[in-house]
Amino acid sequence: MSIYLKHFGLTREPFSIVPDPGFLYPSNHHRQAVAHLKYGLDREGGFILLTGEVGTGKTTLTRTMLKRLPAHVRVAYVLNSKLKVSDALASICDELSIELPSSRGRSFSKVCIDALNQDLLQAHAEGKKTLIVIEEAQNLTPEVLETLRLLSNLETHTHKLLHILLVGQPELLEILAQKELRQLNQRVVSRYHLLPLEKDDLSNYVNHRLHRAGANRPIFDRACMSSLYRLTGGVPRLINLVCQHSLLAAYSIEAKSVTPKLVKQAAVEILGRENTGLQWSKKWLYAAAPGIIIILAALIYALQPPAPDPLIAEPAEAAVAEIISPPSNPFVALFEIWSVQASELYSQEEFFDLAESHGLRAERLDSGDIADLQKVNRPGIVRLKD
């Protein structure tokens, strides 16, 4: 054990960025995600989606779920998603310990699919389920995604033989929303978008990890939490990095606790930000001024009331544009302007379908300026590009 850990009475590193299921903090978001994943596995085959921004804990959550799977569920866990079709099939077969026969004039992909089908039938006869998990699924090529869709067709007369869990960044939702992948998207039986921690969860998250690492007392001052949330946005990986270097900074000056000052200093070292309130905010505003103008213009129109009685008088000209940005859900917020109650929505396809079912029409504009927004004159969502 390092002297640094002994200094704080810890038995192991509390803020490692290694995805260790033993350190998973069961926030409300994570509990909902687990429920969605379990629901997907209980269905008779199909695709399950787990998406979220970088560092929100997707891999930790996935490994926690896999660790708790019953013995009758077999898993093929594919970490490398930048594969050709033949390599992806070979990886799946290798993970399931499937021996491949000689090709005898058949293509390698055909050999893999035939062997996988026979193996799945045998596993089904033995009462087993099979789950394929693919990390960083936003990197999958359209050809590999189409192959996975074809694999999801493998079935008996009454049962699908395969569950496929795709874990990826938000871009995965946009990829699957493309017209050419609509068949796959329609086979998603459960999906969940993992958001960063909420501010109220941050203190519990930090203390949970410290407790798991052997701490028997608070180490971070309570005042640290507001700074920590502002600096990291609630992203667990960033929280871990800043907390780890805050502990090292406290150890270097022989302090027994971490202060907000140490947290800010650690953030500057790790994140490269002078995130000290107004000073940093002004620098960000100067650097991003054109984008801010577009955001404010969009917000002005989003906050204005719609045209008189729009749901009756002009049902075909309802809402607008595109996607996405945590912490709030822009899809849900946009529907609220039209007095439509919506559950959590995370794909453009879901948004368009729900709009149509309420007599509204949603349109996507791939480019435009403030003048275009003024012409549209309807609430919408604007996505900025660098």
HELIX and SHEET records of a PDB file:
HELIX    1   1 ILE A    3  HIS A    7  1                                   5    
HELIX    2   2 PRO A   21  PHE A   23  5                                   3    
HELIX    3   3 ASN A   28  ASP A   42  1                                  15    
HELIX    4   4 LYS A   58  LYS A   67  1                                  10    
HELIX    5   5 VAL A   85  GLU A   95  1                                  11    
HELIX    6   6 PHE A  108  ALA A  125  1                                  18    
HELIX    7   7 ALA A  137  ASN A  139  5                                   3    
HELIX    8   8 PRO A  142  LEU A  151  1                                  10    
HELIX    9   9 GLU A  171  LEU A  176  1                                   6    
HELIX   10  10 LYS A  179  LEU A  181  5                                   3    
HELIX   11  11 ARG A  182  ASN A  185  1                                   4    
HELIX   12  12 LYS A  199  ARG A  212  1                                  14    
HELIX   13  13 CYS A  224  THR A  232  1                                   9    
HELIX   14  14 PRO A  236  SER A  252  1                                  17    
HELIX   15  15 PRO A  260  LEU A  271  1                                  12    
HELIX   16  16 LEU A  278  ALA A  287  1                                  10    
HELIX   17  17 ALA A  289  LEU A  303  1                                  15    
HELIX   18  18 PRO A  310  ALA A  313  1                                   4    
HELIX   19  19 PRO A  315  GLU A  317  5                                   3    
HELIX   20  20 PRO A  330  ILE A  337  1                                   8    
HELIX   21  21 GLN A  348  SER A  357  1                                  10    
HELIX   22  22 ILE A  370  VAL A  376  1                                   7    
SHEET    1   A 5 VAL A  73  VAL A  78  0                                        
SHEET    2   A 5 LYS A 129  ILE A 134  1                                        
SHEET    3   A 5 HIS A 163  GLY A 168  1                                        
SHEET    4   A 5 GLY A  46  GLY A  52  1                                        
SHEET    5   A 5 VAL A 188  LEU A 194  1                                        
END                                                                             
